[in-house]
């Protein structure tokens, strides 16, 4: 099972990429919402701290 920190890291990474894509095609409202989601995920990740082991574990599970 994924930890809160693992999920936050994954969500931050994915939402930042989606945001970048939305900005590129001028979907500004959607990009803004994704920025907010990425900021929340980054805050959770920073609060809980993360280790490379947790991150690699999540990537292996989702890949």
Phi and psi restraints in degrees (range 20) as a CNS / XPLOR table:
assign (resid 1 and name C) (resid 2 and name N)
       (resid 2 and name CA) (resid 2 and name C) 1.0 -76.8 20.0 2
assign (resid 2 and name N) (resid 2 and name CA)
       (resid 2 and name C) (resid 3 and name N) 1.0 147.2 20.0 2
assign (resid 2 and name C) (resid 3 and name N)
       (resid 3 and name CA) (resid 3 and name C) 1.0 -87.7 20.0 2
assign (resid 3 and name N) (resid 3 and name CA)
       (resid 3 and name C) (resid 4 and name N) 1.0 166.5 20.0 2
assign (resid 3 and name C) (resid 4 and name N)
       (resid 4 and name CA) (resid 4 and name C) 1.0 -56.6 20.0 2
assign (resid 4 and name N) (resid 4 and name CA)
       (resid 4 and name C) (resid 5 and name N) 1.0 -41.7 20.0 2
assign (resid 4 and name C) (resid 5 and name N)
       (resid 5 and name CA) (resid 5 and name C) 1.0 -66.6 20.0 2
assign (resid 5 and name N) (resid 5 and name CA)
       (resid 5 and name C) (resid 6 and name N) 1.0 -40.8 20.0 2
assign (resid 5 and name C) (resid 6 and name N)
       (resid 6 and name CA) (resid 6 and name C) 1.0 -61.9 20.0 2
assign (resid 6 and name N) (resid 6 and name CA)
       (resid 6 and name C) (resid 7 and name N) 1.0 -46.3 20.0 2
assign (resid 6 and name C) (resid 7 and name N)
       (resid 7 and name CA) (resid 7 and name C) 1.0 -64.6 20.0 2
assign (resid 7 and name N) (resid 7 and name CA)
       (resid 7 and name C) (resid 8 and name N) 1.0 -41.9 20.0 2
assign (resid 7 and name C) (resid 8 and name N)
       (resid 8 and name CA) (resid 8 and name C) 1.0 -61.1 20.0 2
assign (resid 8 and name N) (resid 8 and name CA)
       (resid 8 and name C) (resid 9 and name N) 1.0 -42.5 20.0 2
assign (resid 8 and name C) (resid 9 and name N)
       (resid 9 and name CA) (resid 9 and name C) 1.0 -62.4 20.0 2
assign (resid 9 and name N) (resid 9 and name CA)
       (resid 9 and name C) (resid 10 and name N) 1.0 -47.2 20.0 2
assign (resid 9 and name C) (resid 10 and name N)
       (resid 10 and name CA) (resid 10 and name C) 1.0 -62.4 20.0 2
assign (resid 10 and name N) (resid 10 and name CA)
       (resid 10 and name C) (resid 11 and name N) 1.0 -45.2 20.0 2
assign (resid 10 and name C) (resid 11 and name N)
       (resid 11 and name CA) (resid 11 and name C) 1.0 -63.0 20.0 2
assign (resid 11 and name N) (resid 11 and name CA)
       (resid 11 and name C) (resid 12 and name N) 1.0 -42.1 20.0 2
assign (resid 11 and name C) (resid 12 and name N)
       (resid 12 and name CA) (resid 12 and name C) 1.0 -61.6 20.0 2
assign (resid 12 and name N) (resid 12 and name CA)
       (resid 12 and name C) (resid 13 and name N) 1.0 -44.2 20.0 2
assign (resid 12 and name C) (resid 13 and name N)
       (resid 13 and name CA) (resid 13 and name C) 1.0 -63.5 20.0 2
assign (resid 13 and name N) (resid 13 and name CA)
       (resid 13 and name C) (resid 14 and name N) 1.0 -48.1 20.0 2
assign (resid 13 and name C) (resid 14 and name N)
       (resid 14 and name CA) (resid 14 and name C) 1.0 -68.2 20.0 2
assign (resid 14 and name N) (resid 14 and name CA)
       (resid 14 and name C) (resid 15 and name N) 1.0 -42.2 20.0 2
assign (resid 14 and name C) (resid 15 and name N)
       (resid 15 and name CA) (resid 15 and name C) 1.0 -68.9 20.0 2
assign (resid 15 and name N) (resid 15 and name CA)
       (resid 15 and name C) (resid 16 and name N) 1.0 -34.4 20.0 2
assign (resid 15 and name C) (resid 16 and name N)
       (resid 16 and name CA) (resid 16 and name C) 1.0 -63.6 20.0 2
assign (resid 16 and name N) (resid 16 and name CA)
       (resid 16 and name C) (resid 17 and name N) 1.0 -41.1 20.0 2
assign (resid 16 and name C) (resid 17 and name N)
       (resid 17 and name CA) (resid 17 and name C) 1.0 -66.8 20.0 2
assign (resid 17 and name N) (resid 17 and name CA)
       (resid 17 and name C) (resid 18 and name N) 1.0 -44.5 20.0 2
assign (resid 17 and name C) (resid 18 and name N)
       (resid 18 and name CA) (resid 18 and name C) 1.0 -62.1 20.0 2
assign (resid 18 and name N) (resid 18 and name CA)
       (resid 18 and name C) (resid 19 and name N) 1.0 -40.2 20.0 2
assign (resid 18 and name C) (resid 19 and name N)
       (resid 19 and name CA) (resid 19 and name C) 1.0 -60.2 20.0 2
assign (resid 19 and name N) (resid 19 and name CA)
       (resid 19 and name C) (resid 20 and name N) 1.0 -46.4 20.0 2
assign (resid 19 and name C) (resid 20 and name N)
       (resid 20 and name CA) (resid 20 and name C) 1.0 -56.9 20.0 2
assign (resid 20 and name N) (resid 20 and name CA)
       (resid 20 and name C) (resid 21 and name N) 1.0 -44.6 20.0 2
assign (resid 20 and name C) (resid 21 and name N)
       (resid 21 and name CA) (resid 21 and name C) 1.0 -64.3 20.0 2
assign (resid 21 and name N) (resid 21 and name CA)
       (resid 21 and name C) (resid 22 and name N) 1.0 -42.5 20.0 2
assign (resid 21 and name C) (resid 22 and name N)
       (resid 22 and name CA) (resid 22 and name C) 1.0 -64.6 20.0 2
assign (resid 22 and name N) (resid 22 and name CA)
       (resid 22 and name C) (resid 23 and name N) 1.0 -42.3 20.0 2
assign (resid 22 and name C) (resid 23 and name N)
       (resid 23 and name CA) (resid 23 and name C) 1.0 -60.8 20.0 2
assign (resid 23 and name N) (resid 23 and name CA)
       (resid 23 and name C) (resid 24 and name N) 1.0 -39.2 20.0 2
assign (resid 23 and name C) (resid 24 and name N)
       (resid 24 and name CA) (resid 24 and name C) 1.0 -60.8 20.0 2
assign (resid 24 and name N) (resid 24 and name CA)
       (resid 24 and name C) (resid 25 and name N) 1.0 -35.6 20.0 2
assign (resid 24 and name C) (resid 25 and name N)
       (resid 25 and name CA) (resid 25 and name C) 1.0 -104.8 20.0 2
assign (resid 25 and name N) (resid 25 and name CA)
       (resid 25 and name C) (resid 26 and name N) 1.0 16.5 20.0 2
assign (resid 25 and name C) (resid 26 and name N)
       (resid 26 and name CA) (resid 26 and name C) 1.0 64.2 20.0 2
assign (resid 26 and name N) (resid 26 and name CA)
       (resid 26 and name C) (resid 27 and name N) 1.0 36.7 20.0 2
assign (resid 26 and name C) (resid 27 and name N)
       (resid 27 and name CA) (resid 27 and name C) 1.0 -94.2 20.0 2
assign (resid 27 and name N) (resid 27 and name CA)
       (resid 27 and name C) (resid 28 and name N) 1.0 69.4 20.0 2
assign (resid 27 and name C) (resid 28 and name N)
       (resid 28 and name CA) (resid 28 and name C) 1.0 -66.0 20.0 2
assign (resid 28 and name N) (resid 28 and name CA)
       (resid 28 and name C) (resid 29 and name N) 1.0 -39.1 20.0 2
assign (resid 28 and name C) (resid 29 and name N)
       (resid 29 and name CA) (resid 29 and name C) 1.0 -64.8 20.0 2
assign (resid 29 and name N) (resid 29 and name CA)
       (resid 29 and name C) (resid 30 and name N) 1.0 -44.1 20.0 2
assign (resid 29 and name C) (resid 30 and name N)
       (resid 30 and name CA) (resid 30 and name C) 1.0 -65.2 20.0 2
assign (resid 30 and name N) (resid 30 and name CA)
       (resid 30 and name C) (resid 31 and name N) 1.0 -40.6 20.0 2
assign (resid 30 and name C) (resid 31 and name N)
       (resid 31 and name CA) (resid 31 and name C) 1.0 -60.9 20.0 2
assign (resid 31 and name N) (resid 31 and name CA)
       (resid 31 and name C) (resid 32 and name N) 1.0 -40.9 20.0 2
assign (resid 31 and name C) (resid 32 and name N)
       (resid 32 and name CA) (resid 32 and name C) 1.0 -61.0 20.0 2
assign (resid 32 and name N) (resid 32 and name CA)
       (resid 32 and name C) (resid 33 and name N) 1.0 -46.2 20.0 2
assign (resid 32 and name C) (resid 33 and name N)
       (resid 33 and name CA) (resid 33 and name C) 1.0 -60.7 20.0 2
assign (resid 33 and name N) (resid 33 and name CA)
       (resid 33 and name C) (resid 34 and name N) 1.0 -39.4 20.0 2
assign (resid 33 and name C) (resid 34 and name N)
       (resid 34 and name CA) (resid 34 and name C) 1.0 -67.2 20.0 2
assign (resid 34 and name N) (resid 34 and name CA)
       (resid 34 and name C) (resid 35 and name N) 1.0 -36.3 20.0 2
assign (resid 34 and name C) (resid 35 and name N)
       (resid 35 and name CA) (resid 35 and name C) 1.0 -62.2 20.0 2
assign (resid 35 and name N) (resid 35 and name CA)
       (resid 35 and name C) (resid 36 and name N) 1.0 -41.4 20.0 2
assign (resid 35 and name C) (resid 36 and name N)
       (resid 36 and name CA) (resid 36 and name C) 1.0 -63.2 20.0 2
assign (resid 36 and name N) (resid 36 and name CA)
       (resid 36 and name C) (resid 37 and name N) 1.0 -44.5 20.0 2
assign (resid 36 and name C) (resid 37 and name N)
       (resid 37 and name CA) (resid 37 and name C) 1.0 -62.9 20.0 2
assign (resid 37 and name N) (resid 37 and name CA)
       (resid 37 and name C) (resid 38 and name N) 1.0 -42.0 20.0 2
assign (resid 37 and name C) (resid 38 and name N)
       (resid 38 and name CA) (resid 38 and name C) 1.0 -64.1 20.0 2
assign (resid 38 and name N) (resid 38 and name CA)
       (resid 38 and name C) (resid 39 and name N) 1.0 -39.3 20.0 2
assign (resid 38 and name C) (resid 39 and name N)
       (resid 39 and name CA) (resid 39 and name C) 1.0 -65.0 20.0 2
assign (resid 39 and name N) (resid 39 and name CA)
       (resid 39 and name C) (resid 40 and name N) 1.0 -41.7 20.0 2
assign (resid 39 and name C) (resid 40 and name N)
       (resid 40 and name CA) (resid 40 and name C) 1.0 -63.5 20.0 2
assign (resid 40 and name N) (resid 40 and name CA)
       (resid 40 and name C) (resid 41 and name N) 1.0 -44.7 20.0 2
assign (resid 40 and name C) (resid 41 and name N)
       (resid 41 and name CA) (resid 41 and name C) 1.0 -63.6 20.0 2
assign (resid 41 and name N) (resid 41 and name CA)
       (resid 41 and name C) (resid 42 and name N) 1.0 -40.8 20.0 2
assign (resid 41 and name C) (resid 42 and name N)
       (resid 42 and name CA) (resid 42 and name C) 1.0 -65.3 20.0 2
assign (resid 42 and name N) (resid 42 and name CA)
       (resid 42 and name C) (resid 43 and name N) 1.0 -37.3 20.0 2
assign (resid 42 and name C) (resid 43 and name N)
       (resid 43 and name CA) (resid 43 and name C) 1.0 -63.3 20.0 2
assign (resid 43 and name N) (resid 43 and name CA)
       (resid 43 and name C) (resid 44 and name N) 1.0 -45.2 20.0 2
assign (resid 43 and name C) (resid 44 and name N)
       (resid 44 and name CA) (resid 44 and name C) 1.0 -63.0 20.0 2
assign (resid 44 and name N) (resid 44 and name CA)
       (resid 44 and name C) (resid 45 and name N) 1.0 -43.8 20.0 2
assign (resid 44 and name C) (resid 45 and name N)
       (resid 45 and name CA) (resid 45 and name C) 1.0 -62.0 20.0 2
assign (resid 45 and name N) (resid 45 and name CA)
       (resid 45 and name C) (resid 46 and name N) 1.0 -42.8 20.0 2
assign (resid 45 and name C) (resid 46 and name N)
       (resid 46 and name CA) (resid 46 and name C) 1.0 -68.6 20.0 2
assign (resid 46 and name N) (resid 46 and name CA)
       (resid 46 and name C) (resid 47 and name N) 1.0 -37.1 20.0 2
assign (resid 46 and name C) (resid 47 and name N)
       (resid 47 and name CA) (resid 47 and name C) 1.0 -66.5 20.0 2
assign (resid 47 and name N) (resid 47 and name CA)
       (resid 47 and name C) (resid 48 and name N) 1.0 -43.4 20.0 2
assign (resid 47 and name C) (resid 48 and name N)
       (resid 48 and name CA) (resid 48 and name C) 1.0 -86.2 20.0 2
assign (resid 48 and name N) (resid 48 and name CA)
       (resid 48 and name C) (resid 49 and name N) 1.0 -19.0 20.0 2
assign (resid 48 and name C) (resid 49 and name N)
       (resid 49 and name CA) (resid 49 and name C) 1.0 73.5 20.0 2
assign (resid 49 and name N) (resid 49 and name CA)
       (resid 49 and name C) (resid 50 and name N) 1.0 157.1 20.0 2
assign (resid 49 and name C) (resid 50 and name N)
       (resid 50 and name CA) (resid 50 and name C) 1.0 -145.1 20.0 2
assign (resid 50 and name N) (resid 50 and name CA)
       (resid 50 and name C) (resid 51 and name N) 1.0 153.3 20.0 2
assign (resid 50 and name C) (resid 51 and name N)
       (resid 51 and name CA) (resid 51 and name C) 1.0 -117.2 20.0 2
assign (resid 51 and name N) (resid 51 and name CA)
       (resid 51 and name C) (resid 52 and name N) 1.0 155.2 20.0 2
assign (resid 51 and name C) (resid 52 and name N)
       (resid 52 and name CA) (resid 52 and name C) 1.0 -61.2 20.0 2
assign (resid 52 and name N) (resid 52 and name CA)
       (resid 52 and name C) (resid 53 and name N) 1.0 -32.1 20.0 2
assign (resid 52 and name C) (resid 53 and name N)
       (resid 53 and name CA) (resid 53 and name C) 1.0 -61.5 20.0 2
assign (resid 53 and name N) (resid 53 and name CA)
       (resid 53 and name C) (resid 54 and name N) 1.0 -45.3 20.0 2
assign (resid 53 and name C) (resid 54 and name N)
       (resid 54 and name CA) (resid 54 and name C) 1.0 -62.6 20.0 2
assign (resid 54 and name N) (resid 54 and name CA)
       (resid 54 and name C) (resid 55 and name N) 1.0 -42.8 20.0 2
assign (resid 54 and name C) (resid 55 and name N)
       (resid 55 and name CA) (resid 55 and name C) 1.0 -64.4 20.0 2
assign (resid 55 and name N) (resid 55 and name CA)
       (resid 55 and name C) (resid 56 and name N) 1.0 -47.9 20.0 2
assign (resid 55 and name C) (resid 56 and name N)
       (resid 56 and name CA) (resid 56 and name C) 1.0 -62.9 20.0 2
assign (resid 56 and name N) (resid 56 and name CA)
       (resid 56 and name C) (resid 57 and name N) 1.0 -35.5 20.0 2
assign (resid 56 and name C) (resid 57 and name N)
       (resid 57 and name CA) (resid 57 and name C) 1.0 -62.5 20.0 2
assign (resid 57 and name N) (resid 57 and name CA)
       (resid 57 and name C) (resid 58 and name N) 1.0 -43.9 20.0 2
assign (resid 57 and name C) (resid 58 and name N)
       (resid 58 and name CA) (resid 58 and name C) 1.0 -66.3 20.0 2
assign (resid 58 and name N) (resid 58 and name CA)
       (resid 58 and name C) (resid 59 and name N) 1.0 -43.1 20.0 2
assign (resid 58 and name C) (resid 59 and name N)
       (resid 59 and name CA) (resid 59 and name C) 1.0 -61.4 20.0 2
assign (resid 59 and name N) (resid 59 and name CA)
       (resid 59 and name C) (resid 60 and name N) 1.0 -38.2 20.0 2
assign (resid 59 and name C) (resid 60 and name N)
       (resid 60 and name CA) (resid 60 and name C) 1.0 -66.5 20.0 2
assign (resid 60 and name N) (resid 60 and name CA)
       (resid 60 and name C) (resid 61 and name N) 1.0 -37.2 20.0 2
assign (resid 60 and name C) (resid 61 and name N)
       (resid 61 and name CA) (resid 61 and name C) 1.0 -71.4 20.0 2
assign (resid 61 and name N) (resid 61 and name CA)
       (resid 61 and name C) (resid 62 and name N) 1.0 -34.8 20.0 2
assign (resid 61 and name C) (resid 62 and name N)
       (resid 62 and name CA) (resid 62 and name C) 1.0 -91.0 20.0 2
assign (resid 62 and name N) (resid 62 and name CA)
       (resid 62 and name C) (resid 63 and name N) 1.0 -16.3 20.0 2
